[in-house]
Amino acid sequence: MKKVFAEFFGTFILVLFACGTATVLNCAVNSPDMAYFMTALSFGLVIVAMAYSIGQISGCHINPAVSLAMLLNGKMTVLDFVSYVVAQFAGGITGAAVLSLVVGNRASLGQNTLYQGSAGVSFVIETILTLVFVLVILFVTSKKEYEKPSGFIIGLTLTLVHIFGIHFTGTSVNPARSFGPALLVGEQAIRNYWVFFFAPLLGAVLAVIIFKMLTTDGSLREMFSFTFAKDADESLAVEEEIEEQAEAQETEIAQEEPEEIAQAVE
């Protein structure tokens, strides 16, 4: 339950603060001014803040695309995935609702738009942006030594994709972040929402495939072998066992060194 609430709260904060920054600063997709860059930075800063707070509880996905990648990469169960996604969408809707009440305006809540009215181009852009974002997450969360700086790296990556992507679509890379504002604004925003739902999910799947291609033997079987549910639990157990064995070996080495030094002195 704590994990589910953490995902709800994190997504709520993301939409309220990051989409809120875009709203109050009147960020325009075709105007690379200070509001443009402050909006990009706000998305990254929210991720950093949440990563070092709720990250220790739920992993700080606050994004269905990230949760899907973790599911396909064997890092969570189907049940956890479903509960995370429901919480993320609920958080996104709640964040947009509170933002609407605060600013007293439902015409602009940081909703995404199609680039030059083209769903196809927008779909490709969002897929690429999400692929880059999720691929970085998969790499920085794959090794324990990256644990401390991971929040900053992921936050900076989200800032990067926003700096590039706001001009085109406003940058989604997150179906839950896009749904809340689109639902409350309605009309064209909700009609175009399918792009910002399916494109990030496709980007996440491609990110997992590329990650497997770069970290395994590169065979098609490895690249397209997705493990989740019971297999995910077993995978996590194996990882924990490997980490415990490594720690035990380090402890043994640390204990042997003083003995060797003492014998050499004698």
C-alpha positions as CSV (number, residue, x, y, z in Angstrom):
1,M,0.0,0.0,0.0
2,K,2.9,2.4,0.8
3,K,4.3,1.8,-2.7
4,V,1.0,2.5,-4.4
5,F,0.5,5.7,-2.4
6,A,4.0,6.8,-3.1
7,E,3.4,6.4,-6.9
8,F,0.1,8.4,-6.6
9,F,1.8,11.2,-4.6
10,G,4.8,11.4,-6.9
11,T,2.7,11.7,-10.0
12,F,0.4,14.2,-8.3
13,I,3.5,16.4,-7.5
14,L,4.9,15.9,-11.0
15,V,1.7,17.2,-12.7
16,L,1.0,20.0,-10.1
17,F,4.5,21.4,-10.1
18,A,5.9,20.7,-13.5
19,C,2.7,21.2,-15.6
20,G,1.9,24.0,-13.2
21,T,5.2,25.7,-14.1
22,A,4.3,25.5,-17.8
23,T,0.9,27.0,-17.0
24,V,1.8,29.9,-14.8
25,L,4.8,30.9,-17.0
26,N,2.7,30.5,-20.2
27,C,5.2,28.2,-21.8
28,A,4.7,28.2,-25.6
29,V,5.9,25.3,-27.7
30,N,7.1,27.6,-30.5
31,S,8.9,30.2,-28.2
32,P,12.3,29.1,-26.7
33,D,12.3,31.8,-24.0
34,M,12.9,31.6,-20.3
35,A,9.5,30.0,-19.6
36,Y,10.4,27.2,-22.1
37,F,13.7,26.3,-20.3
38,M,12.2,26.8,-16.8
39,T,9.4,24.3,-17.7
40,A,12.0,21.8,-18.9
41,L,14.0,22.2,-15.8
42,S,11.0,21.9,-13.5
43,F,10.2,18.4,-14.8
44,G,13.7,17.3,-14.2
45,L,13.8,18.9,-10.7
46,V,10.6,17.1,-9.7
47,I,12.1,13.8,-10.7
48,V,15.2,14.5,-8.6
49,A,13.1,15.5,-5.6
50,M,10.9,12.5,-5.8
51,A,13.7,10.1,-6.5
52,Y,15.4,11.0,-3.3
53,S,12.2,10.9,-1.3
54,I,9.7,8.3,-2.5
55,G,12.4,6.5,-4.5
56,Q,13.3,4.4,-1.5
57,I,9.7,3.3,-1.1
58,S,8.4,2.6,-4.7
59,G,11.4,3.2,-6.9
60,C,9.8,6.5,-8.1
61,H,8.4,5.3,-11.4
62,I,5.6,7.9,-11.5
63,N,5.2,7.0,-15.2
64,P,3.4,4.0,-16.7
65,A,6.1,3.8,-19.4
66,V,8.8,3.3,-16.8
67,S,6.7,0.8,-15.0
68,L,6.2,-1.1,-18.2
69,A,9.9,-1.2,-18.8
70,M,10.5,-2.5,-15.3
71,L,7.8,-5.2,-15.8
72,L,9.3,-6.4,-19.1
73,N,12.8,-6.3,-17.7
74,G,11.8,-8.6,-14.8
75,K,11.9,-6.0,-12.1
76,M,8.3,-6.1,-10.9
77,T,5.2,-8.4,-10.9
78,V,2.1,-7.9,-13.0
79,L,0.1,-7.1,-9.9
80,D,2.5,-4.4,-8.9
81,F,2.5,-3.1,-12.4
82,V,-1.3,-2.7,-12.5
83,S,-1.4,-1.1,-9.0
84,Y,1.4,1.3,-9.9
85,V,-0.3,2.4,-13.2
86,V,-3.7,2.9,-11.5
87,A,-2.0,5.0,-8.8
88,Q,-0.1,7.0,-11.4
89,F,-3.2,7.9,-13.5
90,A,-5.1,8.8,-10.3
91,G,-2.2,11.0,-9.2
92,G,-2.1,12.7,-12.7
93,I,-5.8,13.4,-12.6
94,T,-5.7,14.7,-9.0
95,G,-2.7,16.9,-9.8
96,A,-4.4,18.4,-12.9
97,A,-7.6,19.0,-10.8
98,V,-5.7,20.8,-8.1
99,L,-3.8,22.9,-10.6
100,S,-7.0,23.8,-12.3
101,L,-8.5,25.0,-9.0
102,V,-5.3,27.0,-8.2
103,V,-4.9,28.8,-11.5
104,G,-8.7,29.0,-12.1
105,N,-8.2,28.1,-15.7
106,R,-8.9,24.9,-17.7
107,A,-7.9,26.2,-21.1
108,S,-4.2,25.5,-20.5
109,L,-2.9,23.0,-17.9
110,G,0.3,21.9,-19.6
111,Q,-1.5,19.5,-21.9
112,N,0.4,18.1,-24.9
113,T,-0.3,19.0,-28.5
114,L,0.4,17.5,-31.9
115,Y,3.3,19.0,-33.9
116,Q,1.8,20.9,-36.8
117,G,-1.3,18.9,-36.4
118,S,0.4,15.7,-37.4
119,A,-0.3,12.6,-35.3
120,G,2.3,10.6,-37.1
121,V,5.2,12.9,-36.6
122,S,4.2,13.5,-33.0
123,F,4.0,9.7,-32.4
124,V,7.5,9.2,-33.8
125,I,8.9,12.1,-31.7
126,E,7.3,10.9,-28.5
127,T,8.5,7.3,-29.1
128,I,12.1,8.5,-29.5
129,L,12.0,10.8,-26.5
130,T,10.6,8.0,-24.3
131,L,13.1,5.5,-25.7
132,V,16.0,7.7,-24.7
133,F,14.5,8.5,-21.2
134,V,13.7,4.9,-20.3
135,L,16.9,3.5,-21.7
136,V,18.9,5.8,-19.4
137,I,16.7,4.7,-16.4
138,L,17.4,1.0,-17.3
139,F,21.1,1.5,-17.3
140,V,21.5,3.7,-14.2
141,T,19.3,1.3,-12.2
142,S,21.1,-1.8,-13.4
143,K,24.1,-1.5,-11.2
144,K,24.3,-0.8,-7.5
145,E,27.2,1.7,-7.8
146,Y,25.0,4.0,-9.8
147,E,22.4,4.1,-7.0
148,K,23.5,7.4,-5.4
149,P,23.7,9.6,-8.5
150,S,20.8,7.9,-10.3
151,G,18.2,10.5,-9.3
152,F,20.3,13.4,-10.7
153,I,21.1,11.5,-13.9
154,I,17.4,10.6,-14.5
155,G,16.3,14.1,-13.7
156,L,18.8,15.7,-16.1
157,T,17.8,13.2,-18.8
158,L,14.1,14.2,-18.4
159,T,15.2,17.9,-18.6
160,L,17.1,17.1,-21.8
161,V,14.2,15.4,-23.6
162,H,12.0,18.3,-22.6
163,I,14.4,20.9,-23.9
164,F,14.3,19.2,-27.2
165,G,10.7,17.9,-27.2
166,I,8.7,20.9,-25.9
167,H,9.0,22.6,-29.3
168,F,7.3,19.6,-31.0
169,T,4.6,18.2,-28.6
170,G,5.2,19.8,-25.2
171,T,6.9,16.5,-24.3
172,S,4.9,13.8,-22.7
173,V,7.0,10.6,-22.4
174,N,4.5,9.8,-19.6
175,P,0.9,8.7,-20.3
176,A,-0.2,9.5,-16.7
177,R,1.3,13.0,-16.8
178,S,-0.6,13.7,-20.1
179,F,-3.9,12.2,-19.2
180,G,-4.8,14.5,-16.2
181,P,-4.4,17.8,-18.1
182,A,-6.0,16.3,-21.3
183,L,-9.0,15.0,-19.3
184,L,-9.7,18.4,-17.7
185,V,-9.0,20.5,-20.8
186,G,-11.1,18.2,-22.9
187,E,-11.9,18.7,-26.6
188,Q,-8.9,18.5,-28.9
189,A,-6.5,17.6,-26.0
190,I,-8.4,14.4,-25.1
191,R,-9.0,13.5,-28.7
192,N,-5.3,13.6,-29.4
193,Y,-4.4,11.8,-26.1
194,W,-4.0,8.4,-27.8
195,V,-0.7,9.6,-29.3
196,F,0.6,10.4,-25.8
197,F,-0.6,7.0,-24.4
198,F,0.7,4.6,-27.0
199,A,3.9,6.3,-28.2
200,P,5.5,6.4,-24.7
201,L,4.6,2.7,-24.2
202,L,6.1,1.8,-27.5
203,G,9.2,3.8,-26.6
204,A,9.5,1.9,-23.3
205,V,9.3,-1.5,-25.1
206,L,12.0,-0.5,-27.6
207,A,14.2,0.8,-24.8
208,V,14.0,-2.7,-23.1
209,I,14.9,-4.4,-26.4
210,I,17.9,-2.1,-26.9
211,F,19.0,-2.5,-23.3
212,K,18.9,-6.3,-23.6
213,M,20.7,-6.1,-26.9
214,L,23.5,-4.1,-25.3
215,T,23.8,-6.0,-22.0
216,T,23.2,-9.7,-23.1
217,D,24.7,-11.8,-25.9
218,G,22.6,-9.9,-28.4
219,S,20.6,-12.9,-29.6
220,L,17.0,-12.4,-30.7
221,R,15.9,-14.8,-28.0
222,E,17.5,-12.7,-25.3
223,M,16.4,-9.4,-26.8
224,F,12.7,-10.4,-26.9
225,S,12.6,-12.5,-23.8
226,F,10.5,-10.6,-21.4
227,T,10.1,-11.9,-17.8
228,F,7.5,-10.8,-15.3
229,A,5.0,-12.1,-12.7
230,K,6.5,-15.2,-11.1
231,D,9.6,-15.1,-13.2
232,A,10.3,-11.5,-12.1
233,D,10.3,-12.6,-8.4
234,E,12.7,-15.4,-9.2
235,S,14.9,-12.9,-11.1
236,L,15.0,-10.5,-8.2
237,A,15.8,-13.3,-5.9
238,V,18.8,-14.4,-8.0
239,E,20.0,-10.8,-8.1
240,E,19.8,-10.5,-4.4
241,E,21.7,-13.8,-4.0
242,I,24.5,-12.6,-6.3
243,E,24.8,-9.3,-4.3
244,E,25.0,-11.2,-1.1
245,Q,27.7,-13.5,-2.4
246,A,29.7,-10.5,-3.6
247,E,29.4,-8.8,-0.2
248,A,30.4,-12.1,1.5
249,Q,33.5,-12.3,-0.7
250,E,34.5,-8.7,0.0
251,T,34.1,-9.4,3.7
252,E,36.3,-12.4,3.5
253,I,39.0,-10.5,1.6
254,A,38.9,-7.6,4.1
255,Q,39.3,-10.1,7.0
256,E,42.2,-12.0,5.3
257,E,44.3,-8.8,4.6
258,P,45.1,-7.9,8.2
259,E,46.1,-11.5,8.9
260,E,48.5,-11.5,5.9
261,I,50.0,-8.2,7.0
262,A,50.5,-9.5,10.6
263,Q,52.2,-12.7,9.3
264,A,54.5,-10.6,7.1
265,V,55.5,-8.4,10.0
266,E,56.3,-11.5,12.1
